[in-house]
């Protein structure tokens, strides 16, 4: 199928995990794809595998986002699909949280996402699609997740406001909110194999469908939101967590 033929898509944080899977799916649906990431080698490697354009950018820095927008405008003019995916994990109890803990998460997950949308609005063609990567924890109350959960809850608020602000241009704005997902980020938790298995078992036990999601599961939803099949959907958050948040 080529549901996105002739479209240009930008995926932030597209060199790994959900971003890479989404870029691959958008490409499979016919879109021309641009990916970003902070590590030059990882971006170049992913772009080569995808047959995409890779641009290095730190999505936590507004100046870098503005430079990225200028590069995209110079190379492509405008885009049709913007998947704001770049993000980081971070956990801390409220009492013990430091300013560094707070800034590390908020700078990328909220400030970076906010200004990515802000600086790319004029580069999105009328009738285009914006998708935010949120999380099911935005509406849950897990211990030690206050900063991360807040960053995603704030994104959901911006998503709904942006959906209203951009509606006159027929630009749709939505969010996907995954639960536990098998990606490289889980492999960076620096825990031993037994602890990792214990974590996986703990998560599966809390998911009614009794499995951890995959990046491809999320990618298919991003592709759907980006297509004409979702032309009457805007301001929506779809939770994709196997029922974990029910």
C-alpha positions in Angstrom: 0.0 0.0 0.0 1.0 3.6 -0.6 -1.3 5.6 1.6 1.3 8.4 2.1 2.7 8.6 -1.4 3.9 12.1 -2.2 4.1 13.1 1.5 7.1 14.3 3.3 7.4 13.2 6.9 9.8 14.4 9.7 10.4 12.0 12.7 12.3 13.5 15.6 14.4 10.9 17.4 14.0 8.6 14.4 17.3 6.8 14.7 16.0 4.2 17.2 13.0 2.7 19.0 9.5 3.9 18.3 10.9 6.7 16.1 12.8 4.3 13.9 9.8 2.0 13.6 7.6 4.9 12.7 10.0 6.2 10.1 10.2 2.7 8.6 6.4 2.4 8.5 5.9 5.9 7.0 8.5 5.0 4.4 6.7 1.7 3.6 3.5 3.7 3.1 5.2 5.8 0.4 6.3 8.9 2.3 9.7 10.6 1.9 11.2 10.5 5.4 13.5 12.7 7.4 14.8 11.5 10.8 16.6 13.4 13.5 18.8 12.4 16.5 21.6 13.7 18.6 24.3 11.2 17.7 25.7 11.7 14.2 26.8 8.1 13.7 23.4 6.7 14.9 21.5 9.1 12.7 23.6 8.3 9.6 23.4 4.5 10.2 19.6 4.6 10.6 19.1 6.9 7.7 21.1 4.6 5.4 19.1 1.6 6.5 15.8 3.4 6.0 16.6 5.1 2.8 15.8 8.4 4.6 17.4 11.8 5.1 19.2 12.0 8.5 19.7 15.4 10.2 21.6 15.8 13.5 19.7 17.9 16.1 19.3 18.1 19.9 15.6 18.4 20.4 16.2 19.7 23.9 17.7 23.0 22.6 15.6 25.6 21.0 18.4 27.0 18.9 19.0 23.5 17.5 15.3 23.1 16.7 15.4 26.4 14.8 18.5 25.3 12.9 16.7 22.0 12.1 13.7 23.9 10.8 16.0 26.0 8.6 17.7 22.9 7.2 14.4 21.2 6.4 13.0 24.3 4.7 16.1 24.6 2.6 16.2 21.0 1.6 12.5 20.2 1.3 10.5 23.4 1.5 7.6 22.1 3.5 6.5 18.9 5.2 3.2 17.1 5.5 3.7 14.9 8.5 5.5 15.8 11.8 6.0 13.0 14.4 7.3 14.6 17.5 8.8 11.5 19.1 12.2 12.5 20.7 12.1 12.0 24.4 13.9 10.7 27.5 13.1 8.7 30.6 13.7 10.0 34.1 12.4 8.9 37.5 12.7 10.6 40.9 10.5 11.0 44.0 9.1 14.5 44.5 11.0 14.9 47.8 14.4 14.0 46.4 14.1 15.4 42.9 16.8 17.8 41.9 16.6 20.7 39.4 18.9 18.6 37.1 16.4 15.7 37.3 13.6 18.1 36.4 15.4 19.9 33.6 16.7 16.7 32.0 13.2 15.4 31.3 11.3 18.6 30.8 13.8 20.2 28.4 13.3 17.3 25.9 9.9 15.9 26.6 8.0 19.1 27.0 10.0 22.2 26.0 11.7 20.5 23.1 8.4 19.0 21.8 6.6 22.3 22.3 9.2 24.3 20.3 9.5 21.7 17.6 5.8 22.2 16.9 6.1 26.0 17.3 9.0 26.3 14.9 7.6 23.9 12.3 4.1 25.2 12.1 4.8 27.4 9.1 6.6 24.5 7.4 3.6 22.1 7.6 1.4 22.1 4.5 -2.3 22.8 5.0 -4.1 19.5 5.6 -1.0 18.0 7.2 -0.7 15.9 10.4 1.1 16.3 13.7 1.5 13.4 16.1 3.0 13.7 19.5 4.5 10.7 21.4 2.9 10.9 24.8 2.6 8.0 27.3 0.0 6.1 29.3 1.6 7.4 32.5 0.3 10.8 31.7 -3.0 9.7 33.3 -1.6 7.2 35.8 -0.1 8.0 39.2 3.0 5.8 39.5 5.4 6.5 42.3 8.6 8.3 41.2 7.1 9.3 37.9 6.0 12.8 38.7 8.4 14.6 36.3 8.1 12.2 33.4 4.3 11.9 33.8 4.0 15.7 34.0 6.0 16.2 30.9 3.6 13.9 29.0 0.4 15.3 30.6 1.6 18.8 29.5 2.1 17.6 26.0 -1.5 16.3 25.9 -2.8 19.7 26.9 -0.7 21.4 24.2 -1.9 18.8 21.6 -5.6 19.7 22.2 -4.9 23.4 22.1 -2.8 23.0 18.9 -5.6 21.0 17.3 -8.0 24.0 17.8 -5.4 26.6 16.7 -4.4 24.7 13.6 -7.9 23.6 12.6 -8.4 26.5 10.2 -5.5 25.2 8.1 -7.0 21.6 8.3 -3.8 20.5 10.1 -4.7 17.6 12.5 -2.9 17.2 15.8 -3.1 14.0 17.8 -1.1 12.0 20.3 -0.2 8.3 20.8 0.3 7.1 24.3 2.1 3.8 24.6 2.5 1.7 27.7 5.5 -0.5 28.2 7.2 -1.1 24.8 10.1 -3.3 23.8 12.6 -0.8 22.6 16.3 0.0 23.1 15.5 2.4 25.9 14.5 -0.6 28.1 17.9 -2.1 27.5 19.6 1.1 28.9 18.2 0.6 32.4 21.5 -0.8 33.6 20.0 -3.7 35.5 21.0 -7.3 35.4 19.2 -10.0 33.5 17.3 -11.4 36.4 16.1 -7.9 37.4 15.1 -7.2 33.8 13.1 -10.4 33.7 11.4 -9.4 36.9 10.5 -6.0 35.5 9.1 -7.6 32.3 7.1 -10.1 34.4 5.8 -7.3 36.6 4.7 -5.2 33.6 3.0 -8.2 31.8 1.1 -9.0 35.0 -0.5 -5.6 34.9 -1.4 -5.7 31.2 -4.7 -7.4 30.5 -3.5 -8.6 27.1 -0.5 -10.2 28.9 2.3 -8.9 26.7 4.5 -5.9 26.2 3.9 -3.8 23.2 6.3 -3.4 20.3 7.5 -0.3 18.5 5.7 -1.6 15.3 2.4 -1.5 17.2 2.9 2.2 17.9 4.3 2.9 14.4 1.1 1.6 12.7 -1.0 4.0 14.8 1.3 6.9 13.9 0.9 6.0 10.2 -2.8 5.8 10.6 -3.0 9.3 12.2 -0.9 10.6 9.3 -3.1 9.2 6.6 -6.4 10.3 5.0 -8.1 7.5 6.9 -7.9 9.7 10.0 -8.9 12.9 8.2 -11.7 13.6 10.7 -9.7 12.9 13.8 -8.0 15.8 15.7 -7.3 16.5 19.3 -7.3 12.8 20.1 -5.1 10.8 22.4 -5.1 7.1 21.8 -3.6 4.9 24.5 -1.9 1.8 23.2 -0.9 -0.2 26.2 -2.8 -3.5 26.1 -5.3 -2.2 28.6 -2.7 -1.5 31.3 -4.3 1.9 32.2 -7.9 0.6 32.5 
